[in-house]
Amino acid sequence: MKKVFSGVPGMSTMNIDRFRQAVLDLFAEAYEGPAEAWTWFVTYGDPNAGLFGTLAQLTAREASTPAIEAGNTIAAHTENLRWSLAFANTYFRGEVPEQGWEQSWAVQTVDDEQWKRLQAELRRQYHTLYQAIERHSDWSDEMFLRGTMATIPHAAYHLRAIRQLVRILRGSPKTD
């Protein structure tokens, strides 16, 4: 049995495969939507309730429209997610990425083609990271471990923010 956390003070041992699968399940729920009728944190069991399904329902115009003056657009939230996944993928390749968090919010507006490309690139970065997590076996570096785990609440935050922006832009009542 492979163990993780065994060298981290205050942490008990855990089977790496169980840990990895838990991370992958939550990561997938945020991006792909729930795999079952019940969910861990997506508020309803619609398979399109994750980021990919939510974004696919939006036009480039909606994605580019700020809901409040000087607010970030859905396109900006999407680019921030894409950027953060690319950042994490750089670490998984054994490289040190350039810092530049402010760059991750640079895209505010997109046309139809740019919107399609941005969604496709988000999906590509997601799949690359998913596969990297699947293959990774040494979780002894605490920063690496926490950074990987942070991708889940980061995605959940943006999913909720995007849903709220959609409601505002479409004038929809609260449903979840």
C-alpha positions as a printed NumPy array, in Angstrom:
array([[  0.   ,   0.   ,   0.   ],
       [  1.409,   3.386,  -0.994],
       [  1.243,   6.007,   1.732],
       [  0.978,   9.768,   1.599],
       [  1.43 ,  12.342,   4.367],
       [  3.745,  10.007,   6.287],
       [  6.508,  12.623,   6.432],
       [  4.314,  15.643,   7.204],
       [  4.224,  16.522,  10.922],
       [  0.786,  16.076,  12.449],
       [ -0.593,  14.089,   9.514],
       [ -1.505,  10.425,   9.575],
       [ -0.828,   8.051,   6.741],
       [ -3.331,   7.623,   3.949],
       [ -3.475,   5.43 ,   0.9  ],
       [ -2.245,   7.476,  -2.09 ],
       [ -4.744,   5.92 ,  -4.464],
       [ -7.695,   6.857,  -2.229],
       [ -6.36 ,  10.368,  -1.79 ],
       [ -5.743,  10.819,  -5.51 ],
       [ -9.201,   9.538,  -6.433],
       [-10.871,  11.875,  -3.935],
       [ -8.997,  14.85 ,  -5.415],
       [ -9.84 ,  13.772,  -8.967],
       [-13.532,  13.239,  -8.146],
       [-13.913,  16.706,  -6.653],
       [-11.839,  18.312,  -9.403],
       [-14.016,  16.633, -12.038],
       [-17.241,  17.659, -10.31 ],
       [-16.208,  21.312, -10.429],
       [-15.364,  21.253, -14.13 ],
       [-17.414,  18.438, -15.65 ],
       [-20.366,  18.465, -13.268],
       [-21.561,  15.73 , -10.957],
       [-21.068,  12.135, -12.032],
       [-24.127,  11.026, -10.028],
       [-27.577,  12.43 ,  -9.225],
       [-26.112,  13.581,  -5.885],
       [-23.125,  15.869,  -5.564],
       [-20.388,  16.811,  -3.139],
       [-20.686,  20.554,  -3.631],
       [-22.358,  21.419,  -6.947],
       [-25.832,  22.399,  -5.812],
       [-27.859,  20.14 ,  -8.08 ],
       [-27.314,  16.896,  -9.961],
       [-27.578,  18.249, -13.504],
       [-24.609,  16.881, -15.475],
       [-24.193,  20.352, -17.032],
       [-23.918,  22.011, -13.613],
       [-20.112,  22.139, -13.687],
       [-18.014,  24.843, -15.266],
       [-17.951,  23.335, -18.758],
       [-21.725,  22.939, -18.95 ],
       [-22.35 ,  26.376, -17.454],
       [-19.964,  28.113, -19.858],
       [-21.247,  26.224, -22.911],
       [-24.685,  27.774, -22.423],
       [-23.339,  31.327, -22.701],
       [-22.785,  33.509, -25.732],
       [-19.606,  35.503, -26.239],
       [-21.654,  38.645, -25.65 ],
       [-22.878,  37.371, -22.276],
       [-19.366,  36.268, -21.352],
       [-18.063,  39.749, -22.203],
       [-20.688,  41.816, -20.38 ],
       [-19.813,  43.048, -16.899],
       [-22.709,  42.584, -14.472],
       [-21.639,  45.645, -12.512],
       [-19.636,  48.697, -13.489],
       [-15.896,  47.909, -13.519],
       [-16.636,  44.28 , -12.582],
       [-14.92 ,  41.265, -14.048],
       [-16.755,  39.455, -16.797],
       [-17.447,  35.75 , -17.157],
       [-14.735,  35.708, -19.82 ],
       [-12.32 ,  37.089, -17.21 ],
       [-13.292,  34.409, -14.694],
       [-12.817,  31.787, -17.408],
       [ -9.392,  33.119, -18.336],
       [ -8.396,  33.207, -14.66 ],
       [ -9.283,  29.527, -14.386],
       [ -7.447,  28.667, -17.609],
       [ -4.402,  30.588, -16.436],
       [ -4.39 ,  28.911, -13.011],
       [ -4.62 ,  25.438, -14.551],
       [ -1.776,  26.26 , -16.95 ],
       [  0.194,  27.524, -13.936],
       [ -0.386,  24.242, -12.083],
       [  0.469,  22.223, -15.195],
       [  3.822,  23.993, -15.357],
       [  4.626,  22.727, -11.842],
       [  3.552,  19.206, -12.747],
       [  6.027,  19.307, -15.659],
       [  8.764,  20.101, -13.138],
       [  9.155,  23.734, -14.218],
       [  8.724,  26.949, -12.254],
       [  6.087,  29.168, -13.886],
       [  6.389,  32.903, -14.243],
       [  4.361,  34.816, -11.707],
       [  1.788,  37.226, -13.041],
       [ -1.569,  36.694, -11.382],
       [ -2.757,  40.09 , -12.65 ],
       [ -2.346,  38.762, -16.211],
       [ -4.927,  36.103, -15.458],
       [ -7.64 ,  38.787, -15.414],
       [ -6.524,  40.527, -18.624],
       [ -9.186,  38.974, -20.885],
       [-12.462,  40.794, -20.303],
       [-14.116,  40.611, -23.714],
       [-14.24 ,  37.918, -26.38 ],
       [-15.852,  37.505, -29.762],
       [-17.547,  34.243, -30.771],
       [-14.351,  32.603, -31.996],
       [-12.291,  33.75 , -28.993],
       [-14.996,  32.473, -26.635],
       [-14.913,  29.036, -28.268],
       [-11.101,  28.976, -28.113],
       [-11.026,  30.092, -24.471],
       [-13.45 ,  27.328, -23.475],
       [-11.49 ,  24.759, -25.495],
       [ -8.211,  25.861, -23.904],
       [ -9.763,  25.714, -20.422],
       [-10.921,  22.179, -21.167],
       [ -7.458,  21.24 , -22.51 ],
       [ -5.669,  22.61 , -19.437],
       [ -8.169,  20.81 , -17.203],
       [ -7.608,  17.461, -18.935],
       [ -3.827,  17.927, -18.827],
       [ -3.915,  18.614, -15.096],
       [ -6.37 ,  15.794, -14.434],
       [ -3.998,  13.35 , -16.147],
       [ -0.989,  14.791, -14.296],
       [ -2.727,  14.31 , -10.938],
       [ -3.687,  10.792, -11.992],
       [ -0.04 ,   9.913, -12.698],
       [  1.572,  11.776,  -9.78 ],
       [  2.722,   9.612,  -6.878],
       [  4.995,  11.726,  -4.651],
       [  2.839,  14.023,  -2.532],
       [  5.513,  14.641,   0.126],
       [  6.064,  18.29 ,  -0.895],
       [  3.497,  20.123,   1.227],
       [  3.33 ,  23.185,  -1.064],
       [  2.785,  20.954,  -4.087],
       [  0.097,  19.005,  -2.235],
       [ -1.734,  22.102,  -1.018],
       [ -1.4  ,  23.818,  -4.375],
       [ -2.984,  20.847,  -6.1  ],
       [ -5.79 ,  20.683,  -3.577],
       [ -6.381,  24.442,  -3.899],
       [ -7.454,  23.965,  -7.524],
       [-10.745,  22.518,  -6.249],
       [-12.026,  25.413,  -4.101],
       [-10.642,  27.829,  -6.682],
       [-12.807,  26.205,  -9.366],
       [-15.799,  26.048,  -6.999],
       [-15.454,  29.768,  -6.239],
       [-15.432,  30.673,  -9.935],
       [-18.314,  28.319, -10.7  ],
       [-20.464,  30.065,  -8.102],
       [-19.337,  33.529,  -9.19 ],
       [-20.132,  32.724, -12.829],
       [-23.565,  31.381, -11.888],
       [-24.301,  34.587,  -9.998],
       [-23.155,  36.695, -12.951],
       [-25.391,  34.684, -15.291],
       [-28.385,  35.334, -13.022],
       [-27.677,  39.044, -12.957],
       [-27.101,  39.272, -16.719],
       [-30.209,  37.276, -17.553],
       [-32.348,  38.744, -14.801],
       [-33.078,  35.261, -13.509],
       [-34.399,  34.58 , -10.029],
       [-32.282,  32.66 ,  -7.552],
       [-32.808,  28.908,  -8.007],
       [-30.037,  27.255,  -5.976]])
